[in-house]
C-alpha cells in the first residue's frame, strides 16, 4: 500500500487546521450555487441586484457589471444607505432615485420582459456569484459607493475618483467605511 497520498493529505489538513487555529482567514474556494438553490429572501435580493446591473450596466464588459454590483453591495456594507440590497437599489434622496433607472417607468415597465433572456441569465449568474462570494472577491471599484456614466457630469467634487471601468466612473466617499465581514443579509 502506498502511504504517500495519505501522508500528503494529513500534511495539508494539518496546515489548514493550524492556520484556522491562529485565526487566519482562508478564502480560497468560492461558494458555488445557482439562483434556484437560494432561499426565498436571497432570491429576492439577488433579483434586485441583477436588475440593477441589467439596467445600469447591462451592455458593459463583465468587469463593468461586477463594478455596479460592488457599488450596490458597498453601499449596503457602509450602513449609510439602506439595510438590504433591494432597499439600496430602491433608495431615494427626496424624489431622486440613487439608481436612475428605478424611477424611470421606461425601464421599470420592462422588468418582467427581461427575465429569461440570455443577457439577463448571464447577469443573474454574476449576481448570484457576487452575492455568495462578496467577502472573498477583489473589489474592482476599490470601495466605491458612487458612479456615473462618463457622458454626464454630476459635479461630485467631494468624492474621490477611484477608477473608470467601461463607460462608468467610480467614486468613494470619505464617510463611507465598508465592512466586508458584515455579511449581506
C-alpha positions as CSV (number, residue, x, y, z in Angstrom):
1,X,0.0,0.0,0.0
2,X,1.3,3.4,-1.0
3,X,1.2,5.8,2.1
4,X,2.3,8.9,0.2
5,X,-1.2,10.2,-0.7
6,X,-2.3,9.6,3.0
7,X,0.7,11.5,4.3
8,X,0.2,14.3,1.9
9,X,-3.5,14.6,2.9
10,X,-2.5,14.7,6.5
11,X,0.1,17.3,5.8
12,X,-2.3,19.7,4.1
13,X,-5.0,19.0,6.7
14,X,-2.5,20.0,9.4
15,X,-1.6,23.2,7.7
16,X,-5.3,24.2,7.2
17,X,-6.1,23.3,10.8
18,X,-3.1,25.2,12.1
19,X,-4.0,28.3,10.1
20,X,-7.6,28.2,11.2
21,X,-6.4,27.9,14.9
22,X,-4.3,31.1,14.6
23,X,-7.3,32.9,13.1
24,X,-6.0,33.4,9.5
25,X,-9.0,33.7,7.2
26,X,-8.6,31.3,4.3
27,X,-11.0,32.2,1.5
28,X,-9.5,30.0,-1.2
29,X,-12.6,28.5,-2.8
30,X,-15.7,30.4,-3.8
31,X,-19.1,29.2,-2.9
32,X,-20.8,27.7,-5.9
33,X,-24.6,27.6,-6.2
34,X,-27.2,28.6,-8.7
35,X,-30.1,31.0,-8.3
36,X,-32.7,28.3,-7.8
37,X,-30.8,26.8,-4.8
38,X,-31.1,30.1,-2.8
39,X,-33.6,30.9,-0.1
40,X,-36.7,32.9,-1.0
41,X,-35.2,36.1,0.6
42,X,-31.8,35.6,-1.0
43,X,-33.5,35.2,-4.4
44,X,-35.3,38.5,-3.9
45,X,-32.1,40.3,-3.0
46,X,-30.2,38.7,-5.9
47,X,-33.0,39.7,-8.3
48,X,-32.8,43.3,-7.1
49,X,-29.0,43.2,-7.7
50,X,-29.4,41.6,-11.1
51,X,-32.0,44.2,-12.2
52,X,-29.7,47.0,-11.1
53,X,-26.8,45.5,-13.0
54,X,-29.0,44.9,-16.1
55,X,-30.4,48.5,-16.3
56,X,-27.2,50.3,-15.1
57,X,-24.5,48.2,-16.9
58,X,-26.2,45.5,-19.0
59,X,-24.1,46.2,-22.0
60,X,-20.8,46.9,-20.2
61,X,-18.0,44.4,-20.1
62,X,-18.0,41.7,-17.4
63,X,-15.9,43.9,-15.1
64,X,-18.3,46.8,-15.5
65,X,-21.2,44.6,-14.5
66,X,-19.2,43.4,-11.4
67,X,-18.4,47.1,-10.6
68,X,-22.1,48.0,-10.4
69,X,-22.7,45.1,-8.1
70,X,-19.8,46.1,-5.9
71,X,-21.1,49.7,-5.6
72,X,-24.5,48.4,-4.6
73,X,-23.1,46.0,-2.0
74,X,-20.5,48.5,-0.8
75,X,-23.4,50.9,-0.1
76,X,-25.1,48.1,1.9
77,X,-21.9,47.4,3.8
78,X,-21.4,51.0,5.0
79,X,-24.7,51.2,6.9
80,X,-25.1,54.7,5.5
81,X,-27.7,53.9,2.8
82,X,-30.1,51.1,3.5
83,X,-30.5,47.7,5.2
84,X,-30.8,45.3,2.2
85,X,-29.8,45.1,-1.4
86,X,-33.4,45.9,-2.6
87,X,-33.6,48.9,-0.3
88,X,-30.2,50.2,-1.6
89,X,-31.5,49.8,-5.2
90,X,-34.8,51.5,-4.5
91,X,-33.4,54.2,-2.3
92,X,-34.4,57.8,-3.0
93,X,-33.0,61.1,-1.7
94,X,-36.0,63.3,-1.7
95,X,-37.6,62.4,-5.0
96,X,-34.4,61.5,-6.8
97,X,-33.5,57.8,-7.1
98,X,-30.0,56.8,-6.3
99,X,-30.1,54.5,-9.4
100,X,-31.9,56.5,-12.0
101,X,-33.5,53.5,-13.8
102,X,-35.6,52.7,-10.8
103,X,-37.6,56.0,-11.1
104,X,-37.9,55.7,-14.9
105,X,-41.1,54.0,-16.0
106,X,-39.5,53.2,-19.4
107,X,-37.1,50.8,-17.6
108,X,-39.3,49.6,-14.7
109,X,-42.0,48.5,-17.2
110,X,-39.5,46.2,-18.8
111,X,-38.6,44.3,-15.6
112,X,-40.8,41.3,-16.4
113,X,-39.8,41.1,-20.1
114,X,-36.1,40.9,-19.5
115,X,-36.3,37.7,-17.5
116,X,-35.1,34.6,-19.3
117,X,-33.1,36.5,-21.9
118,X,-29.5,35.3,-22.4
119,X,-28.2,38.7,-21.1
120,X,-30.4,38.6,-18.0
121,X,-29.4,35.0,-17.3
122,X,-25.7,35.9,-17.5
123,X,-26.3,38.9,-15.2
124,X,-28.3,36.7,-12.8
125,X,-25.4,34.3,-12.6
126,X,-23.0,37.1,-12.0
127,X,-25.3,38.5,-9.3
128,X,-25.6,35.1,-7.6
129,X,-21.9,34.6,-7.6
130,X,-21.1,38.0,-6.1
131,X,-23.9,37.7,-3.6
132,X,-22.4,34.4,-2.3
133,X,-18.8,35.4,-2.5
134,X,-18.6,39.2,-1.9
135,X,-16.3,38.9,1.1
136,X,-13.9,36.6,-0.9
137,X,-13.7,38.7,-4.0
138,X,-11.4,41.6,-5.0
139,X,-13.5,44.8,-5.2
140,X,-12.9,46.0,-8.8
141,X,-14.0,49.5,-7.6
142,X,-11.6,50.0,-4.7
143,X,-14.6,50.5,-2.3
144,X,-16.6,52.9,-4.5
145,X,-20.1,53.8,-3.4
146,X,-20.9,56.1,-6.3
147,X,-20.6,56.1,-10.1
148,X,-21.9,57.9,-13.1
149,X,-21.7,57.4,-16.8
150,X,-18.7,59.2,-18.5
151,X,-21.0,61.3,-20.6
152,X,-22.6,63.1,-17.6
153,X,-21.0,65.5,-15.0
154,X,-22.8,65.4,-11.7
155,X,-20.2,67.7,-10.0
156,X,-19.2,65.4,-7.2
157,X,-16.3,67.5,-6.1
158,X,-16.2,66.0,-2.5
159,X,-15.9,62.4,-3.8
160,X,-12.6,60.7,-4.5
161,X,-12.4,59.3,-8.0
162,X,-11.2,55.7,-7.9
163,X,-11.3,54.5,-11.5
164,X,-13.1,54.2,-14.7
165,X,-14.5,50.9,-15.9
166,X,-16.2,50.9,-19.3
167,X,-18.5,53.9,-19.5
168,X,-18.7,54.4,-15.8
169,X,-16.5,56.5,-13.4
170,X,-16.4,55.3,-9.8
171,X,-16.0,57.3,-6.7
172,X,-15.5,56.8,-3.0
173,X,-17.0,59.0,-0.2
174,X,-14.7,59.7,2.7
175,X,-17.6,59.0,5.1
176,X,-18.3,55.5,3.7
177,X,-16.4,52.8,5.6
178,X,-17.0,49.4,4.2
179,X,-17.2,46.4,6.5
180,X,-16.7,43.4,4.1
181,X,-17.2,41.0,7.0
182,X,-20.6,42.4,7.9
183,X,-22.5,39.9,5.6
184,X,-25.1,40.7,3.0
185,X,-28.3,39.6,4.6
